[in-house]
Amino acid sequence: MFNKVLPLKRFSSFVIFGLINTGTTYLIYLIFREFTHYQIAYFISYIFGILFAYLVNLFIVFKEKSTLRKIFQYPLIYIINYITGSCLLFFFIAFMNISEQISPLIVAILLVPISYIMNKIVLTK
């Protein structure tokens, strides 16, 4: 029973902290969007999100210790997510005519499962 509950608990924690991270990075995006291009605002908010996610996912969600390997591998998850998210953001805004304010939320939702799997691979033994 414990083996079945733990992955669900981890994923639930990942989603909850992901929502907190998404809300915070979304606010940062909106603030920077007021005086810069949407891609620059997205980049700045994304960097903040990486730092927050590393700390929360490592210590709270997966309850692991930090290592140099994890520190250097972790940004790769978000480089992949950033490229994917940036392309999706462009697609939603330029081709789907979805607003610059809503598009980052859609992107974040679409990237959750991929991000969870990559976090689990990098952060756990």
Residue, then its C-alpha position, 0 to 999 in steps of 0.5 A: m500500500f505504501n508503495k502506491v501512496l508515496p508516488l501519489k503523495r509526491f505528485s500531489s506535492f509537486v502539483i501544489f508547489g508547482l501551483i505556488n511557483t506558477g502563481t509567483t512566476y506569473l506575477i513576476y511575468l506580469i510585472f516585467r511585462e509592463f515594461t519589457h517584451y513578453q519573451i524577456a518577461y518570460f525569461i526573467s520569471y522562468i529563472f526565478g521559477i527554476l531556483f524556487a523549484y529546485l529547492v522545493n522539489l529537492f528538499i520537500v517533494f522528493k526529500e533528497k540531499s543536494t549534490l553537485r551532480k543535481i545542481f548542474q543537471y537540474p537546470l537542464i530540465y528547465i532548459i528543455n522546458y523553457i525551449t518547449g514553453s517559449c515555442l508554445l508561448f509564441f504559437f499561442i500568441a502569434f497563431m492562436n491569438i491567445s493573450e500574452q497574459i493567458s498564454p503562460l498559464i496554458v504553457a505551464i499546465l501543459l508542461v506539468p507531467i513532463s516536468y514531474i518525470m524529469n524532476k524525478i529522474v534528476l533528483t531521486k536516486 
